[in-house]
Amino acid sequence: MKVLIPTPLRSYTGAREVDASGATMGELLTDLDRRFPGLRFRIIDEQDRMRAHMRFFINGEQVFDLARPLRPTDEVQIVQALSGG
């Protein structure tokens, strides 16, 4: 499936958009990390939860659950929120 990568993480993928596979969001992230080592750690913390500044959208709908099922035709967008002062 198509995965859109935010600009701050493109140093891992070298591309704005990559293909990945997985039956769930968690499996998708595992596949991405296998192909682009270190990417998952920037998105998921040590407790296996989404980092506070990361957001996931499947077909335009925000999701919070790594167990969320995926279809091969889904479009996944990873968004990194900016913060600071």
ABEGO torsion letter per residue (X at the ends): XBBBBBAAAAAAAGBABBBBBEABAAAAAAAAAAABBGAAAAABBAAGBBBAABBBBBGGBBBABAABBBBAABBBBBBBBBBEX
